[in-house]
């Protein structure tokens, strides 16, 4: 019997303590191509203050910025055959000092946190979501360095399984989640971001949060901006699998999806609708395919001062393609 490790979290106030060294993060967004040249999504109108806590391992300069790129054509098909020279990277509007690493169809390790809404509002198809989540882990954790974690939440947040390679333990932790209670989405995202950052890394890895919810937060201590900041500071992309139906909608459904879209796009991810059991499986399959079809790039920025401010990153392609990536990083 696998050893299921769990932790209960209460989230209050600032998440500044989640600051850590920059690691790989991956993003995928599918949008309509602009007329001339494709570029990254624009970060929403959210204020991110500089880091206010002292971090013992901060270096004297930002030595390297790492990203994962997903590239699609105008029909959303993934593009795999580009070279380093096909991309133009800008950091706060400036070209990097130099590109230090480039790899097509990267196999960099994945750290994936599956964050499952267990409140009363998702009760009607909860068992299928548990089953789909277990299948997702089984398909995603290919290499020994790939790790998964499970976070369940209602009004409280519980790390049902810490990062592990053991898919049986992940499946069991999902099985032990039970629906009921209210909804603290933002608290759960913060806890998941912290969980992905907690394990020390010898090599770069990609951080992904897959959030299954209807988007109706009514019990978080934190706010939307806090969740966005936590994800960005942990270099995590957030995919939201929305359980709201597009056929029968109320104003609070639209509001929930709007907030979840902000959360996803600010971190470089996107919102996927799942109106029935088949849609949930399709959403997981889509995420899996995109995570396995990416480019990895690293560069040394022209401005290497760890000033704690948010730096906007833009990656352009001259071939009328869509290039999707995290929208920036905190220099530290």
C-alpha positions as a printed Julia matrix, in Angstrom:
332×3 Matrix{Float64}:
   0.0    0.0     0.0
   1.56   3.37   -1.01
   2.35   5.8     1.73
   0.08   8.8     1.18
   1.58  11.94    2.67
  -0.74  14.84    3.41
  -0.54  18.28    4.97
  -3.24  20.76    5.98
  -2.6   24.43    5.14
  -4.22  27.67    6.25
  -3.29  30.64    4.12
  -3.18  34.16    5.55
  -1.74  37.43    4.32
   1.36  37.87    2.16
   2.93  35.11    0.12
   6.27  36.88   -0.2
   8.01  34.05    1.6
   7.57  31.86   -1.45
  10.39  33.69   -3.26
  12.93  31.28   -4.74
  15.53  30.93   -7.46
  14.35  31.18  -11.05
  13.52  27.83  -12.66
  11.92  26.71  -15.9
   8.22  27.42  -16.3
   6.03  26.38  -19.19
   3.0   28.02  -20.72
   0.53  27.4   -23.47
  -2.17  29.78  -24.67
  -4.08  29.56  -27.94
  -5.28  32.92  -29.26
  -5.91  34.5   -32.62
  -2.8   35.57  -34.5
  -2.14  39.3   -34.83
  -1.81  40.61  -38.37
   1.93  41.09  -38.48
   3.94  39.3   -35.84
   2.92  37.01  -33.01
   3.93  37.8   -29.46
   3.24  36.73  -25.91
   0.07  37.39  -24.01
   0.08  40.64  -22.06
   0.05  40.44  -18.3
  -3.21  41.8   -16.83
  -3.37  45.1   -15.0
  -2.04  43.67  -11.74
   0.48  45.41   -9.5
   3.38  43.26   -8.34
   5.48  45.0    -5.69
   9.17  44.22   -5.35
  10.11  41.44   -2.98
  10.18  42.77    0.56
  11.71  39.86    2.41
  15.37  38.99    2.63
  16.23  35.79    0.8
  19.43  34.06    1.99
  20.34  32.53   -1.38
  19.93  35.67   -3.52
  22.99  36.17   -5.7
  24.58  39.45   -6.71
  23.16  39.2   -10.22
  20.47  37.45  -12.2
  22.71  34.86  -13.82
  20.17  33.26  -16.17
  16.51  33.41  -17.13
  14.95  30.14  -18.31
  11.68  29.63  -20.18
   9.74  27.07  -22.12
   8.05  28.11  -25.38
   5.05  26.56  -27.09
   4.6   27.46  -30.76
   1.47  26.99  -32.87
   0.34  28.01  -36.32
  -2.86  29.91  -37.09
  -4.95  26.75  -36.72
  -3.5   25.84  -33.34
  -1.25  23.04  -34.62
   1.98  22.59  -32.69
   5.21  23.54  -34.52
   8.33  21.47  -33.76
  11.03  22.38  -36.32
  12.18  25.89  -35.37
  15.75  26.93  -34.63
  17.2   29.37  -32.1
  17.58  31.99  -34.84
  13.81  31.92  -35.44
  13.13  33.59  -32.07
  13.74  37.14  -30.9
  13.69  37.56  -27.09
  13.18  40.88  -25.31
  13.56  41.44  -21.54
  11.87  44.7   -20.5
  12.27  45.73  -24.13
  16.0   44.91  -24.3
  17.75  42.11  -26.13
  19.51  39.65  -23.79
  23.25  39.72  -23.33
  23.37  36.27  -24.91
  21.38  33.05  -25.36
  22.92  30.35  -23.15
  20.71  27.35  -23.97
  18.24  26.2   -26.63
  16.52  22.86  -27.14
  13.63  21.83  -29.36
  10.96  19.4   -28.04
  12.48  19.56  -24.61
  12.35  16.68  -22.16
  13.14  18.83  -19.14
  11.61  17.33  -15.97
   8.06  18.21  -14.97
   6.7   19.06  -11.54
   2.92  18.93  -11.78
   0.48  19.83   -9.0
  -3.1   18.7    -9.61
  -5.34  21.01   -7.57
  -8.85  19.58   -7.15
 -11.92  21.49   -6.01
 -13.76  19.26   -3.5
 -16.51  21.73   -2.58
 -20.23  20.95   -2.84
 -20.52  22.74   -6.19
 -18.48  20.09   -8.07
 -20.07  17.04   -6.44
 -22.02  15.84   -9.49
 -18.98  14.52  -11.4
 -16.31  14.38   -8.78
 -15.57  10.67   -9.21
 -14.82  11.06  -12.91
 -12.44  13.95  -12.2
 -10.58  11.72   -9.73
 -10.26   9.0   -12.36
  -9.14  11.45  -15.08
  -6.55  12.95  -12.74
  -5.03   9.54  -12.03
  -4.84   8.8   -15.76
  -3.23  12.18  -16.38
  -0.44  11.44  -13.91
   0.12   8.01  -15.4
   0.59   9.55  -18.85
   2.66  12.56  -17.75
   5.25  11.12  -15.37
   7.55   9.5   -17.92
  11.08  10.11  -16.66
  12.4    9.37  -13.14
  12.76  13.13  -12.63
   9.06  13.86  -13.32
   7.06  14.41  -10.12
   3.41  14.9    -9.25
   1.52  16.25   -6.24
  -2.17  16.41   -5.3
  -3.83  19.33   -3.52
  -7.49  19.13   -2.52
  -9.5   22.07   -1.26
 -12.88  23.21   -0.03
 -12.78  25.97    2.61
  -9.51  24.38    3.77
  -6.51  23.37    1.68
  -4.93  19.94    2.04
  -1.78  18.66    0.35
  -3.08  15.12   -0.11
   0.18  13.91   -1.65
   3.52  15.69   -1.7
   5.72  15.53   -4.81
   6.36  11.93   -5.78
   7.13   9.7    -8.73
   4.77   7.03   -7.36
   1.61   7.08   -9.52
  -0.1    4.58   -7.22
   0.32   6.98   -4.29
  -1.04   9.83   -6.42
  -4.05   7.75   -7.45
  -4.73   6.76   -3.84
  -4.5   10.36   -2.63
  -7.1   11.37   -5.24
  -9.33   8.52   -4.1
  -9.15   9.77   -0.51
 -10.54  13.2    -1.45
 -14.24  13.65   -0.63
 -16.56  16.45   -1.8
 -18.23  18.88    0.58
 -17.87  22.4     1.93
 -17.13  25.81    0.44
 -14.42  27.0    -1.97
 -10.99  28.58   -1.34
  -9.42  28.58   -4.81
  -6.79  31.28   -4.32
  -5.53  29.75   -1.08
  -5.16  26.42   -2.89
  -3.15  27.92   -5.77
  -0.79  29.57   -3.29
  -0.25  26.29   -1.45
   0.35  24.44   -4.74
   2.89  27.05   -5.87
   4.72  26.69   -2.58
   4.65  22.89   -2.86
   6.29  23.04   -6.32
   8.98  25.35   -4.97
   9.72  23.48   -1.76
  11.85  20.69   -3.21
  15.42  21.69   -4.01
  16.49  21.16   -7.62
  19.85  20.2    -9.05
  18.58  20.66  -12.62
  16.0   23.04  -14.14
  12.43  21.78  -14.26
   9.04  22.93  -15.47
   6.38  23.82  -12.91
   2.71  23.27  -13.81
  -0.47  23.74  -11.76
  -3.59  22.07  -13.18
  -6.63  23.45  -11.36
 -10.05  21.75  -11.65
 -12.81  24.05  -10.38
 -15.95  25.98  -11.24
 -14.11  29.21  -10.36
 -16.5   30.36   -7.63
 -14.23  31.33   -4.73
 -16.12  32.18   -1.54
 -13.76  31.34    1.32
 -10.14  32.26    0.46
  -8.13  34.4     2.83
  -5.99  35.43   -0.16
  -7.09  37.34   -3.26
  -6.69  36.8    -7.0
  -3.59  39.02   -7.15
  -1.99  37.0    -4.34
  -2.54  33.75   -6.26
  -1.1   35.25   -9.46
   1.96  36.54   -7.61
   2.54  33.2    -5.89
   2.42  31.34   -9.21
   4.78  33.81  -10.89
   7.26  33.75   -8.02
   7.34  29.95   -8.16
   7.66  30.06  -11.97
   4.48  28.04  -12.34
   1.99  28.1   -15.18
  -1.65  27.57  -14.22
  -4.07  25.63  -16.42
  -7.69  25.9   -15.3
 -10.1   23.12  -16.25
 -13.46  24.86  -15.7
 -16.42  22.67  -14.77
 -18.95  25.41  -15.6
 -21.48  24.6   -18.31
 -21.74  27.01  -21.24
 -25.37  25.95  -21.85
 -26.74  26.83  -18.42
 -24.93  29.85  -17.05
 -25.54  32.44  -14.36
 -23.79  35.74  -13.68
 -21.59  34.19  -11.0
 -20.47  31.5   -13.52
 -19.27  34.2   -15.92
 -17.54  36.01  -13.07
 -15.8   32.82  -11.94
 -14.57  32.05  -15.45
 -13.38  35.65  -15.86
 -11.27  35.4   -12.71
  -9.91  32.01  -13.72
  -9.01  33.39  -17.16
  -7.06  36.19  -15.48
  -5.24  33.69  -13.29
  -4.35  31.44  -16.22
  -3.3   34.17  -18.66
  -1.21  36.07  -16.11
   0.88  32.95  -15.56
   0.94  32.03  -19.24
  -1.66  29.29  -19.08
  -5.25  29.19  -20.23
  -8.75  28.15  -19.29
 -10.24  24.96  -20.79
 -13.97  24.23  -20.49
 -15.12  20.73  -19.53
 -18.89  20.49  -19.68
 -19.03  16.7   -19.53
 -16.85  13.73  -18.67
 -15.43  13.54  -22.18
 -14.36  17.19  -22.03
 -12.39  16.6   -18.82
 -10.43  13.78  -20.46
  -9.89  15.91  -23.58
  -8.59  18.82  -21.5
  -6.07  16.6   -19.73
  -4.99  15.11  -23.07
  -4.54  18.58  -24.56
  -2.37  19.73  -21.66
  -0.3   16.55  -21.85
   0.34  16.96  -25.57
   1.35  20.6   -25.28
   3.73  20.01  -22.38
   5.56  17.39  -24.47
   5.91  19.66  -27.54
   7.92  22.63  -26.32
  11.17  24.51  -26.8
  13.46  25.35  -23.89
  15.48  28.56  -23.95
  17.73  30.31  -21.42
  19.47  33.66  -21.64
  21.65  36.04  -19.69
  19.76  39.35  -19.36
  21.38  42.65  -20.23
  20.3   44.06  -16.84
  21.46  41.54  -14.24
  20.55  43.5   -11.13
  18.36  41.45   -8.72
  16.13  44.46   -8.01
  13.07  42.38   -7.05
  10.9   44.01   -9.7
   8.8   42.21  -12.28
  10.49  42.0   -15.69
   8.27  41.6   -18.75
   9.51  39.05  -21.28
   8.46  38.9   -24.92
   9.46  36.29  -27.48
   8.74  37.1   -31.13
   8.72  34.91  -34.21
   9.08  36.28  -37.77
   7.12  33.4   -39.33
   3.55  34.45  -38.46
   3.42  31.88  -35.67
   2.07  32.1   -32.15
   4.79  31.94  -29.47
   3.49  31.38  -25.95
   5.53  31.57  -22.75
   5.44  33.0   -19.25
   5.03  36.73  -19.37
   7.91  37.61  -17.06
   9.81  36.99  -13.86
  10.84  38.64  -10.6
  14.52  39.58  -10.72
  16.14  38.09   -7.63
